[in-house]
Amino acid sequence: MREEVPVAIGASTTPLCILCEPGSRAKNPKTALAYAIHLKNCHKSSLIDNGIYLICKCGMEVRHEIRNPDHSRKCNGDQFTLHRM
């Protein structure tokens, strides 16, 4: 089993995009789902391509940009941490 090493942790903040230039004018994603979609649309990449996954404050792991209606009803996904696989 791989060790899970947090890349960025913040209970009330969201991680910055790992592929955007620091200080760039690009808007950083505000939710876990938006982060996955941002990687796809802006960088032609994915969470898996970069060896990362997201954990929402409710405990759900996001490894793909799959929309989950049950998760949307549970929380708004705006507090998450970024982890290396």
ABEGO torsion letter per residue (X at the ends): XBBBBBABBBAABBBBBAABBBGBABBBBABAAAAAAAAAAAAGBBAAAAGBBBBBAAGBBBABABBBAAAAAABAGABBBBBBX
